[in-house]
Amino acid sequence: MPSTDARIAQLRQAMSRRGLSAYIVPSSDPHLSEYLPERWQGRRWLSGFTGSVGTLVVTADFAGLWVDSRYWVQAEAQLAGTCVQLMKIALASTPGHVDWLAANTGPGDVIGVDGQVLGLGAFRALSAAAASCGAALEIRLDLLDEIWPGRAGLPTAPIYDHVAPEACVTRADKLAQVREAMRAHGADVHFLCTLDDIAWLFNLRGADVDYNPVFVGHALVGLDHATLFVADGKIDAALRALLARDGVEVADYAQAADALASLELDQKLLIDPARVTCGVFHAMDPAVPRVEAINPSTLLKSRKTDAELAQVRQAMAQDGAALCEFFAWFEGAQGRQTITELTIDEQITAARARRPGYVCPSFATIAGFNANGAMPHYRATPESHAVIEGDGLLLIDSGGQYLGGTTDITRVVAVGEPSADQKVDFTLVLKGMIALSRASFPRGTPSPMLDAIARAPIWEGGAEYGHGTGHGVGYFLNVHEGPQVISYRAAPGPHTAMEPGMITSNEPGIYRPGRWGVRIENLVANRAWLTSELGEFLCFETLTLCPIDTRCIEPSLMRPDEIAWLNDYHRTVYDRLSPLVQGEALAWLERRTAAI
């Protein structure tokens, strides 16, 4: 295989042939997905960096990869010895890639990017930057097609129906809800690109993207009809007939752009500028009237129904039981067999696979021992991983996709004897997680405003962490789902309002580079708390069921009310999980839920 430098050289040759001064390769696909099908893994193929987020910029004499703090250590290691320079986002000395291009291009220069994978918002920012320095922007060139031998085509996995009892709302009812929102916007048609929105709306699932049960497609929804654009052969005749019964026509994936281009001038189009690429946007006749607003499905699917939450609770119990079996094995195997970070992934996935309703992991398991745990998005590989031995902390962030819900949990457990400093960090993180778990707040509170509740105990201990505290979670869909996000770095816009039924992660952390990392994560659901003359208030229901390792706690740092919360949580965990496990798993559960 050619080296990173050789691939960058091939890209530069293609740029020269096309008269480009710079070329941008984002981590994206035509659906702005987080996890990308192989066809759109161009940034990874070119740079060698395997993290899920990053932007590559190449000029005739420069190649740079912009990543945030979660990936600095990983990117530095994977880019070492190549011509690609690490550009650290959020450092005052490092401009963002758009600002860098504005400062390093000028009149006569042409900046290229494949508009089919560039978000409309990113396109608008890039256009403004190019205009400010006099450079031109070319969005019609996919240079990867010219230089990537054997590039993958569209995924071919079949699409299947998500059915009752796990599918709690019918396809027809979901379409009716979206059409009601369309009418409120005065729209006649609505175009969707994002795969989780499409899968939710049509009660369909697939396997085109690792970890997320979605499929590659577009959708065009009218007030009395809908068209689903997917690759030929992905929907069989029986499912096609079911869709037709609900007024859904199936068309070829490649026809989506033509359908947009053929919209009549008397049809008003609803489109979400944050969830569509500029390539799709520019396929439309600019004379077609349109309204830009968030996809109605994004808001609707974030608010799980009571029936869906009941399914999620069952999935959480099965997931917790699987974790009991895993941790019982892990503690029993220490000192008796070699255990690596790769073993952790294998064993935890196998334990989940034995549970009813399990489909697949919801993301790549993160198992990091001591220094590796200090990298929030660390991934063990056969070439680079640690053996679990000696003293320290093992961080495990994992999750599963079940027919009735999506799980995401992080636990840090003791290996041998944790140090006093490790216990302090663990306890500060636990205090932050408990503080947010116990929060109550007015309905409609912008989710970023809740971030400081979890960080306050950690800040008080003189520590901080670089990632957000919480992300939305789907219902047998994407493990990272909007619109809510708990992070003070996020803009508190109207669509981040906390509403009943939303499921969000609660995962503060502390990371000591080269030493250890601590993150404790539960999923929580927004639930009604009380209504008074001063407003309607929500609280969090903790959904995740798995013991928190009390061996890692420094008790002197815990208040009595925090200890009471932990003991109550462990009592609930035992009551919910004990009927689902037996033998060593049950014995482990009894030990790890003992009151402190």
ABEGO torsion letter per residue (X at the ends): XBBAAAAAAAAAAAAAAAGBABBBBBBBBAAGBABBBAAAAAAAAAAGBABABEBBBBBAABBBBBBBAAAAAAAAAAABGBABBBBBBGBAABBBAAAAAAAABBBGBBBBBBAAABBAAAAAAAAAAAAAAGBBBBAABBAAAAABBGBBBBBABBBBBBBOAABABBAAAAAAAAAAAAAAAGBABBBBABAAAAAAAAGBBBAABBGBBBBBBBBBBBAABBBBBBBBGABBAAAAAAAAAAGBBBBBAAAAAAAAAABBAABBBBBBAAABBAAAAAABBAABBBBBBBBAAAAAAABBBAAAAAAAAAAAAAAAAAAAAAAAAAAAABGABBBBAAAAAAAAAAAAAABBGBABBABBBBBBBEAAAABAABBBBAABBBBBBEBEBBBBBBBBBBAAEBBBBBBBBBBEBBBAAAAAAAAAAAAAAAAAAABBBBBGBBAAAAAAAAAAAAAAAGBBBABBABBBBBBGBBABBOABBBBAABBBBAAABBBBGBBBBBBBBBBBBGABBBBBBBBBBBBBABBBAAEBBBBBBBABBBBBBAAABBAAABBAAAAAAAAAAAAAAAAAAAAABBEAAAAAAAAAABBX
